[in-house]
Amino acid sequence: MSNTKFSNFKSEDGNTGPDLVGITTFTSPYYFVPPSGTTAQRPSGEGLTPGMLRFNTDIGRLEVWRNDHWATILGESPNLDGGARGVFGGGYETPTPVNTIEYVTIPTLGNSIDFGDLTTARFRSGYFSSSTRAVFGGGQNPSVLSSIEYVTISSTGNGTSFGNLTITTAYFSGLSSSTRGVFTGGITPTAHNVISYVTIASTGDAQDFGDLLDTRYYHTNCASSTRGIIAGGVGTPTLTNSIEYITISTTGNSSDFGDLTVSVRERPSGSSNSTRGVFGGGRTPTLLNSIEFVTIASTGNSQDFGDLTNPTIAPASCASSTRGLFAGGASPTLTNTIQYITILTTGDTIDFGDLLAPRNQIMACSNGHGGL
């Protein structure tokens, strides 16, 4: 018979009783309280066993130890983050746009792997994803495009036609929740402030959502499950450091959020988990290596996060619930480097691996980002 230890166990009515350590069956219809603490208080080192459970008070979610990292369990759709996949599509390899798609498994390290081909080579495009689909729209080839296509993230294969944008546009960006994808801004060939959306699980043409506060292109986006963030880029008529936000499930115009720490930031790259949005790279017009972040549920100016390995314009970003990737771009020549950060900490990027080839202005999606 196994030993059982008791101290400070709470009964159903909340009164203090003995703690139970050992094999325990819970029959209460009420609750139990797991160990809790901040991100900084996460246990580490020897003695951790896969399956250990704790509540992270910084992000308000349960976490499970998966042998090499603490993985967040998403409240709406449990996802242990172990197989989150990042997909990179299109962009250009000097001097032409390409249709290649490749992927990585975000919680691991290593080089990207061939996925398939887009129906159309494209760059300077808008993109977003659900937990199942990555969607790519518009851009150039070299003429400006209106077509939208998609792939199934968990598989490999070529793109499939989805529909068309409300306007033919390029130099724009996208964001998404688990169900809805939103395109923002761009050039048609003049700059515009149009916001449009699609239902990711279906196919069909985009519909009008509302307007940005100002015209904006060469900007970046990220999202939580409820709110989309639009940051930086070129406004009217100069570079901008402003940040705006929308509520994804509604329609309507954007609202002011705050400002980036960098006075202006053109062609940065953004990603997020459910609570924090991170923006890195770009130019002012000097190339930047700085990274900054915002808390998506609040409003206010961004804060310093750390630095990319090298100053880079137009890297591609995607994320799991714990890790953000920056891939490719120009620094100043085209690069195939992939680097990563842990989103809930701060600090400089760490080497992840390489893309199949140096590329710039790539589209990047994942099935584990903050909008899911």
MOBEL-V647687 format. One record per pair of residues at least 6 apart in sequence whose ideal C-beta (glycine too) atoms are under 7 Angstrom apart, sorted by the first residue. I is the first residue (numbers start at 1). GAP is how many residues later the second one is. Records with the same first field share a line. If there is no record, write none. Layout:
I: GAP / GAP
//
This chain:
2: 20 / 21
4: 16 / 17 / 18
5: 16
6: 12 / 13 / 14
7: 11 / 12
8: 8 / 11
9: 8 / 9 / 10 / 11
10: 6 / 7
11: 6
12: 16 / 18
26: 6
34: 19 / 20 / 21
35: 19
36: 18 / 19 / 21
37: 17 / 20
38: 19 / 20
39: 17 / 19 / 305
42: 28
48: 17
49: 16
50: 15 / 16 / 17
51: 13 / 14
52: 12 / 13
53: 9 / 11
54: 9
55: 7
56: 7
58: 286
59: 13 / 215 / 216 / 285
61: 11 / 12 / 14
62: 11
63: 7 / 8 / 9 / 10
64: 7 / 9 / 16
66: 14 / 16
69: 38 / 253
71: 9 / 10 / 11 / 251
72: 9 / 249 / 250
73: 7
74: 247 / 298
76: 149
77: 295
79: 242 / 289
81: 26 / 239 / 240 / 241 / 287
82: 25
83: 22
84: 22 / 23 / 236 / 282 / 283 / 284
85: 18 / 20 / 21 / 68 / 69 / 281 / 282
86: 17 / 18 / 20 / 232 / 239 / 278 / 280
87: 14 / 16 / 28 / 47 / 64 / 66 / 278 / 279
88: 13 / 14 / 24 / 228 / 239 / 267 / 274 / 276
89: 12 / 29 / 47 / 273 / 274
90: 7 / 8 / 9 / 28 / 31 / 32 / 33 / 35 / 46 / 49 / 272 / 273
91: 7 / 32 / 237 / 268 / 269 / 270 / 271
92: 6 / 31 / 267 / 268 / 269
93: 241 / 264 / 265 / 266
94: 240
97: 24 / 25 / 26 / 43 / 44 / 45
98: 23 / 261
99: 18 / 19 / 21 / 22
100: 17 / 256
101: 14 / 15 / 16 / 17 / 50
102: 10 / 11 / 12 / 13 / 253 / 254
103: 9 / 10 / 12
104: 6 / 8 / 234 / 249
106: 214 / 217 / 219 / 260 / 262
107: 213 / 216
109: 243 / 244
110: 243
111: 242 / 243
112: 241 / 243 / 244
114: 242
115: 41
116: 35 / 40 / 41 / 42
117: 41 / 42
118: 18 / 31 / 41
119: 30 / 39 / 40 / 42
120: 21 / 25 / 27
121: 20
122: 14 / 17 / 18 / 19 / 23
123: 16 / 17 / 238
124: 15 / 16 / 46 / 47 / 237
125: 11 / 12 / 13 / 14 / 238
126: 11 / 12 / 46 / 47 / 48 / 57
127: 8 / 9 / 47 / 236 / 238
128: 7 / 46 / 47 / 48 / 53 / 237
129: 6 / 24 / 47 / 236 / 237 / 238 / 240
130: 46 / 48 / 49 / 70 / 71 / 242
131: 47 / 236 / 241
132: 20 / 21 / 22 / 235
133: 17 / 19 / 20 / 67
134: 16 / 17 / 19 / 231
135: 13 / 15 / 27 / 46 / 65
136: 13 / 227
137: 11 / 28 / 46
138: 7 / 8 / 27 / 31 / 32 / 34 / 48
139: 6 / 31
140: 30
144: 24 / 25 / 26 / 44 / 45
145: 23
146: 18 / 19 / 22
147: 17
148: 14 / 15 / 16 / 17
149: 10 / 11 / 12 / 13
150: 9 / 10 / 12
151: 6 / 8
153: 214
154: 213
162: 41
163: 35 / 40 / 41 / 42 / 43
164: 41
165: 18 / 31 / 41
166: 28 / 30 / 40 / 42
167: 21 / 27
168: 20
169: 17 / 18 / 19
170: 16 / 17
171: 15 / 16 / 46 / 47
172: 11 / 12 / 13 / 14 / 45
173: 11 / 12 / 46 / 47 / 48
174: 7 / 8 / 9 / 47
175: 7 / 46 / 47 / 48 / 53 / 196
176: 6 / 24 / 47 / 195
177: 46 / 48 / 71 / 72 / 194
178: 47 / 193 / 194
179: 20 / 21 / 22
180: 17 / 19 / 20 / 68 / 69
181: 16 / 17 / 19
182: 13 / 15 / 27 / 46 / 64 / 66
183: 13 / 23
184: 11 / 28 / 37 / 46
185: 7 / 8 / 27 / 30 / 31 / 32 / 34
186: 6 / 31
187: 30
191: 24 / 26 / 45
192: 23
193: 18 / 19 / 21 / 22 / 23
194: 17
195: 14 / 15 / 16 / 17 / 51
196: 10 / 11 / 12 / 13
197: 9 / 10 / 12
198: 6 / 8
209: 42
210: 41 / 42 / 43
211: 42
212: 18 / 32 / 42
213: 31 / 41 / 43
214: 21 / 22
215: 20 / 21
216: 14 / 17 / 18 / 19 / 24
217: 16 / 17
218: 15 / 16 / 48 / 49
219: 11 / 12 / 13 / 14
220: 11 / 12 / 48 / 49 / 50 / 59
221: 7 / 8 / 9 / 49
222: 7 / 48 / 49 / 50 / 55 / 148
223: 6 / 25 / 49 / 147 / 148
224: 48 / 50 / 51 / 72 / 73 / 146 / 147
225: 49 / 146 / 147
226: 21 / 22 / 23
227: 18 / 20 / 21 / 69 / 70
228: 17 / 18 / 20
229: 14 / 16 / 28 / 48 / 65 / 67
230: 13 / 14 / 24
231: 12 / 29 / 39 / 48
232: 8 / 9 / 28 / 33 / 34 / 36 / 47 / 50
233: 7 / 33
234: 6 / 32
239: 25 / 27 / 45
240: 24
241: 18 / 19 / 21 / 22 / 23 / 24
242: 17
243: 14 / 15 / 16 / 17 / 51
244: 10 / 11 / 12 / 13
245: 9 / 10 / 12
246: 8
257: 42
258: 41 / 42 / 43 / 44
259: 42
260: 19 / 32 / 42
261: 31 / 40 / 41 / 42 / 43
262: 22 / 26 / 28
263: 21
264: 20
265: 17 / 19 / 23
266: 16 / 17
267: 15 / 16 / 46 / 47
268: 11 / 12 / 13 / 14
269: 11 / 12 / 46 / 47 / 48 / 57
270: 7 / 8 / 9 / 47
271: 7 / 46 / 47 / 48 / 53 / 98
272: 6 / 24 / 47 / 97 / 98
273: 46 / 48 / 49 / 70 / 97
274: 47 / 96
275: 20 / 21 / 22
276: 17 / 19 / 20 / 67 / 68
277: 16 / 17 / 19
278: 13 / 15 / 27 / 46 / 63 / 65
279: 12 / 13 / 23
280: 11 / 28 / 35 / 46
281: 7 / 8 / 27 / 31 / 32 / 34 / 45 / 48
282: 6 / 31
283: 30
287: 24 / 25 / 26 / 44 / 45
288: 23
289: 18 / 19 / 21 / 22 / 23
290: 17
291: 14 / 15 / 16 / 17 / 50
292: 10 / 11 / 12 / 13
293: 9 / 10 / 12
294: 8
305: 41
306: 35 / 40 / 41 / 42
307: 41
308: 18 / 31 / 41
309: 28 / 30 / 40
310: 21
311: 20
312: 17 / 18 / 19 / 23
313: 16 / 17
314: 15 / 16 / 46 / 47
315: 11 / 12 / 13 / 14
316: 11 / 12 / 46 / 47 / 48
317: 7 / 8 / 9 / 47
318: 7 / 46 / 47 / 48 / 51
319: 6 / 24 / 47 / 49 / 50 / 51
320: 46 / 48
321: 47
322: 20 / 21
323: 17 / 19 / 20
324: 16 / 17 / 19
325: 13 / 15 / 27
326: 13 / 23
327: 11 / 28 / 35 / 37
328: 7 / 8 / 27 / 30 / 31 / 32 / 34
329: 6 / 31
330: 30
334: 24 / 25 / 26
335: 23
336: 18 / 19 / 21 / 22 / 23
337: 17
338: 14 / 15 / 16 / 17
339: 10 / 11 / 12 / 13
340: 9 / 10 / 12
341: 6 / 8
//
